[in-house]
Amino acid sequence: MLKIIYGLTYILTLVILISIILSTISCSRKPQIGLSQNQLLPCPSTPNCVCSEYPGQSVFAEPLRFTGSSDKAWRQARDTITAMGGRIVEDNKSYLHAVFTSRFLRFIDDLELRLDDTAGVIHFRSASRTGYSDLGVNRKRIEAFLLLYTKQ
């Protein structure tokens, strides 16, 4: 019985140590964000990103289409991010950067929005800062964002 307790303690300690290391890496890595030639950056070759700027890529998703005032659409997008638990880091009325932090391992994901007033769309890019696969978390976040946005 004592061997089992020691074994479980060892495993728990190892899990906590790995979690701390991964969390530190996640928090310290500089995000690959911003605009290039007035577009959001393309996703990396890893499947932990989704973006509406580059049709034909496997990480592509349709941008958010809006009608009416772009100011109202942008405000609604901001409110949606906040309602989802995101923290807005930068907002200059046509580009927005927000971060989402996972509960358990404290991984950070970056969500970016770009307003294209002429086309009546808001483009987005949601990407994990670390790792290879996110098990679809960023795509699910975008789906939840679009659903919540349309309900407001």
Secondary structure by P-SEA (a helix, b strand, c coil): caaaaaaaaaaaaaaaaaaaaaaaaaaacccccccccccccccccccccccccccccccccccccccccaaaaaaaaaaaaaaaccccccccccbbbbbbbbcccbbbbbbbbbbcccccbbbbbbbbcccccccaaaaaaaaaaaaaaaac
